[in-house]
Amino acid sequence: MKTEELLKTVVKAADDKRAEEIVVLNMKGISLIADYFIICHGNSEKQVQAIAREIKDEANKTGLFVNKLEGFDEAKWVLIDMGNIIAHVFHRDERSYYNLERLWGDAPFEDVLGELNRDV
């Protein structure tokens, strides 16, 4: 499966668990870590865990191996490393503090969620 298709799967998984303000940053040529960063947040620790679990489960269903999942128990900032795609699932209160969108301000935004809504 292509990275772009996997990206849609991961974004849909986050959206299915009602993740808020889902942002996809195209990191190609900007970061050696990954091609895409997905950033979103939940409003409680339980919701953050549910979003992270859904992303991991859906990635596994496509055959995408989750290399690392960090921060799940604390549920303040869960990082899900899937190789070319890294998802950052924040608790609402933590997202504005870390402000990854500003930190990686050179990265262009991808409208994956808009594409998913058009496909329906």
C-alpha positions in Angstrom: 0.0 0.0 0.0 1.3 3.5 -0.9 2.2 6.0 1.8 -0.6 8.3 0.7 -3.2 5.5 1.0 -1.9 4.7 4.5 -2.0 8.3 5.4 -5.7 8.4 4.5 -6.3 5.3 6.6 -4.6 6.8 9.6 -6.4 10.1 9.3 -9.8 8.3 8.9 -9.0 6.3 12.1 -8.4 9.5 14.0 -11.5 11.1 12.6 -13.6 8.0 13.5 -12.7 8.5 17.1 -13.6 12.2 16.9 -10.1 13.6 17.0 -10.2 17.4 16.8 -8.3 19.8 14.5 -6.6 17.0 12.5 -3.6 18.5 10.6 -1.3 16.7 8.2 2.1 18.2 7.5 4.0 17.1 4.4 7.5 16.7 5.8 9.2 15.6 2.6 12.4 17.5 2.1 12.0 19.1 5.6 12.6 16.2 8.0 14.5 13.0 7.7 12.3 11.4 10.3 9.1 10.9 8.3 7.3 12.0 5.1 4.1 13.0 7.0 3.2 14.2 10.5 -0.4 13.9 11.6 -1.3 16.2 14.5 -4.6 16.0 16.4 -6.1 16.2 19.8 -8.7 14.7 22.1 -10.5 16.3 25.0 -9.7 13.7 27.7 -7.1 11.1 28.5 -9.6 8.4 27.5 -10.3 10.0 24.2 -6.6 10.4 23.5 -6.0 6.7 24.2 -9.0 5.7 22.0 -7.7 7.8 19.1 -4.2 6.3 19.5 -5.5 2.8 19.8 -7.7 3.2 16.7 -4.8 4.5 14.6 -2.6 1.6 15.7 -5.3 -1.0 15.1 -6.1 0.4 11.6 -2.5 0.7 10.7 -1.9 -3.0 11.7 -4.9 -4.1 9.6 -3.3 -2.6 6.5 0.0 -4.4 7.3 1.7 -1.3 8.5 3.9 -2.1 11.5 3.8 0.4 14.3 7.5 0.9 15.2 6.9 2.7 18.4 4.0 4.0 20.5 5.1 6.4 23.3 3.1 8.2 26.0 0.0 6.0 25.8 -0.4 5.6 29.6 -0.1 9.3 30.4 -2.3 10.3 27.4 -0.9 13.8 27.3 1.0 13.4 24.0 1.0 10.0 22.3 3.5 9.5 19.5 2.8 6.7 17.0 5.7 6.0 14.8 4.7 4.1 11.6 7.9 4.8 9.6 7.0 7.3 6.9 4.1 8.5 8.9 4.2 9.8 12.5 1.0 10.6 14.4 1.0 13.0 17.3 -2.1 12.7 19.4 -2.3 15.4 22.1 -4.5 16.1 25.0 -6.3 19.4 24.2 -4.4 21.2 27.0 -0.9 20.0 25.7 -1.4 20.7 22.0 -1.2 24.5 22.2 1.8 24.3 24.6 3.9 22.3 22.1 2.5 23.9 19.0 4.1 21.5 16.5 2.4 23.3 13.6 4.5 26.5 14.4 7.6 24.5 15.1 7.4 22.8 11.7 6.0 26.0 10.1 7.9 25.4 6.8 6.0 22.2 6.2 3.0 22.5 3.8 -0.4 21.3 5.0 -2.1 18.4 3.2 -5.9 18.3 3.0 -6.4 14.6 3.6 -9.5 15.0 5.6 -11.1 17.0 2.8 -10.2 14.3 0.3 -11.7 11.6 2.5 -15.0 13.6 2.8 -15.1 13.9 -1.1 -14.6 10.1 -1.4 -17.7 9.4 0.7 
